[in-house]
Structures are given as structure tokens and as C-alpha cells.
Amino acid sequence: MDLTRAAAEALDAADPVAAFRARFAGAGEDGLLYLDGNSLGRMPVATPAALTRVVEEEWARGLVRSWSSWVGAATRVGDLLAEGVLGAGPGEVLVGDSTTVDLYKLLVAAADARPGRDVLVCCADDFPTDRYVVAGVAQARGMTVREVPADVDEGLDHSVLAAALDERVAVVVLSAVAYRSGALADVAAVTRAVRDAGALVLWDLSHAAGAVPVDLAANGVDLAVGCTYKYLNGGPGAPAFLYVRRELQEQLRQPIWGWFGQRDQFAMGPVYDPVPGIERFAVGTPPVLALAAVEVGARLVAEAGVDRLAAKGRALGELVVALADDWLAPHGVALASPRDPARRGAHVTLASSAAWQLTQALVDRGVVPDFRTPDRVRLGPAPLYTRFVDVWDAMACIREVLASGVHEGYPTERSRVT
Ligand SMILES: Cc1ncc(COP(=O)(O)O)c(C=O)c1O
């Protein structure tokens, strides 16, 4: 690979989604080399106007009369994500609550759907909230957790998971893209293996949605959740999405019996009787303002096309890997993600014994990655608004910092969020 800056510029000139950069606030103006789109995506330029419209027209003037449009927002945005991002059908995706709460709802519903099975499987290296929810549900139900080990850089080995599947397993919770390394699971193969064992798999798509195609219908996925503030650019605290395959919906009943899942909601009936569709997984009043922001972000991803974004994400990752090998390896930095781009999501992770100090030095120089334990720097160049030259410049900055040793003057103790 040609590692000159001119070669990076040539990749930008040929980039079919380059124009989307101008539709994000700050991109190209704030001077930041923002490589944390896998933590919090940039704000779309259209978001403030969308929020203002909901606030000034629908809330200020429409008041309670606006509920006629608000009441369908969670499924309207869900349908948009289903079609434009997730490869699912209408009526299969709902937006609301946090990823953690959605995970809880679907995990309990799935465990209930597999009576007589007393084991929940999760990955020992999965994102904390996933492991905590699995542990909490297991404790409350008297079930056992089977944590399968995974290589911190390479992700979960399919054969290790397969060995953990038996007739006791009710539900398996896994991330499609590992939060630390970016390792990409084989969603179709794992889903098939878990289903063949008579269990259900619940996918966390937080680091996958908007970054790689997840093709839920084509891959035969039953259940999934994911957040919308990373590659979907829905904003801080944006509500999560949940997906339940249509044929499964009526077999499942989630544990939080709220009035927004109720049949004939405004009849205020005496007993809980959930609607047959995806709304049965709703709980309470939807976050109307936040949904307006998610809608803007989801539309941008759908317009750009997940396949094109994934292709660019892979190419950006390849540039990170090539530059890391050439420039950073001599400074003791190692790749901490799968080397094969087909086995990675859209972020690449580097290991360095000085990872935390390096992260602080980079942030102070306008390069924003994030730090992950134990000694990792995660680089998430979101394909919608990150240029190849941004990656090149950021990597050059990392090289400069390491060569100068300036990072060694930063505290070794972790003290701030990045
Ligand atoms: C894999 C994964 N799951 C879940 C979450 C967060 O869940 P919540 O929306 O409940 O904060 C994150 C946040 O970074 C994540 O990376």
C-alpha cells in the first residue's frame, strides 16, 4: 500500500460517500481529527432544525394534540432503521429505552420462551452492560451463567462457543462487533448453531449498526438490540433499538408490563394484554425529542448505504493497520484487532503499554481516539464523515507523540473520560 499523504488524498478524491462529511457539524471546521465515532457520532447539521421543529411547532404550538404524530414515532424510526440499516422488515424494529433496558427486556422474554432450560451464555470479554444484565437475569431466575472465553484481540472462536451449547442453554447473548477489538462475529453461522441447539441468540449490534451490514432477515436473526449514538449519530443518550423477528413476536412477552405495549392503550383496561406487534416490547412514553434526532441520523446512514459505508470503513481500517505496522510498531505499538479486514467492524485497536498516556497526549493535540482497558487505544474513523487524510494525519500525530516521548509526561492514572 502507498503510505504517502498524496495516496490518502487520492482515496478521498475517489470516495463515493465523501460528500456526506459536509452534512456533519464541525467536520472540516473544528480542526479535530475525530476518531471516536464508535463511541459518540458527530452531530448531523440537520439535527438542530429537526429538534427545533418538534419543540417549537409540535410541542409549543401543538401541545398535547401532537400526540397523534408522536405516538407512532418509535415504530416509524424503527421502520426506517429496519429498511435502511438493519436489513429487517417493517414492524420488526422499535426505538426506545436504553440498550441495557432493551437487552434486559428481550433476554427475559427469550428465557421465558425456553422453559426447562437453565443456562444463559455470554462472552467473557463482552461489553460490561451485556455481562451484567445476563448475570442479573440469571440470579433473579435461579439460572446459571456460562461465560465463554474469547481472545481479547481476535474475538470469539466459533468452536469455543459451539462447545458451550447444549440442551440446558436457553439464550446466548453476543456482540456482532466486539467493543474492544472490533472483531466481527459470523452472525449467520452463530445464529444457526445456537438455533440448532434449541436456544435463542440475542445480538448486541451497538458497534455494528451503521458500520457493517447486519442483514438481520437474511442471516435468520431472531433478536437484537443496539444503540443509536455511535455510527447512527443519534446524539448523547439517544434511545436504543430492539429487533424481534416478526414470527417470534407473539410468542414473546417482555417483563416490563407498561401501558405503551398494551392493546387499545387508551381504554385504560384492567389487565395487561399486549398488542400482537413489535409495540408489545414498548414500555412507557417514547422519548419524542430524542427520536427526532435518531431519525435524522438514521436517514443519513440509509441514504449513504450501509454497504458503501462498510466498504469505506474497511478501507479506512486498512490504512490504520498499514500505517501502524510501518510507523508505530517500532515504538512498541501492536495491532489489537483481527488483521483480516473481513473479520473487523469499522474500528481498529492498538495495544501499547503507554496507551492511557498516549490517549491523553493525543486529545490535547486535537486527535480524539478512546482508551480501553487494559492497554488499548481504539480508533473509530466513522466512514460517513472521516477522510483518509484524517486517518493519515492522526497516525502521523501518534507517531510524532511516540517519537518525542511527550506522552510520558502525562499521568499514568486514569482520571478523565475520553
Ligand atoms: C456493546 C455495547 N452495548 C451496550 C452499550 C451501552 O448501552 P446503553 O445504551 O444502555 O448505555 C454500549 C456502549 O458503549 C456498547 O458498546
The ligand as an SDF file (V2000), in Angstrom:
LIG
                    3D

 16 16  0  0  0  0  0  0  0  0999 V2000
  -21.6940   -3.2010   23.0240 C   0  0  0  0  0  0  0  0  0  0  0  0
  -22.4180   -2.1570   23.8130 C   0  0  0  0  0  0  0  0  0  0  0  0
  -23.6100   -2.4390   24.3600 N   0  0  0  0  0  0  0  0  0  0  0  0
  -24.2810   -1.5120   25.0640 C   0  0  0  0  0  0  0  0  0  0  0  0
  -23.7740   -0.2360   25.2500 C   0  0  0  0  0  0  0  0  0  0  0  0
  -24.4470    0.8240   26.0260 C   0  0  0  0  0  0  0  0  0  0  0  0
  -25.7250    0.6160   26.4030 O   0  0  0  0  0  0  0  0  0  0  0  0
  -26.6400    1.8020   26.9160 P   0  0  0  0  0  0  0  0  0  0  0  0
  -27.3190    2.4230   25.7070 O   0  0  0  0  0  0  0  0  0  0  0  0
  -27.6130    1.1400   27.8040 O   0  0  0  0  0  0  0  0  0  0  0  0
  -25.7950    2.7890   27.6390 O   0  0  0  0  0  0  0  0  0  0  0  0
  -22.5390    0.0890   24.6900 C   0  0  0  0  0  0  0  0  0  0  0  0
  -21.9930    1.4380   24.8910 C   0  0  0  0  0  0  0  0  0  0  0  0
  -20.9540    1.8250   24.5010 O   0  0  0  0  0  0  0  0  0  0  0  0
  -21.8460   -0.8900   23.9660 C   0  0  0  0  0  0  0  0  0  0  0  0
  -20.6610   -0.6070   23.4240 O   0  0  0  0  0  0  0  0  0  0  0  0
  1  2  1  0
  2  3  1  0
  2 15  2  0
  3  4  2  0
  4  5  1  0
  5  6  1  0
  5 12  2  0
  6  7  1  0
  7  8  1  0
  8  9  2  0
  8 10  1  0
  8 11  1  0
 12 13  1  0
 12 15  1  0
 13 14  2  0
 15 16  1  0
M  END
$$$$
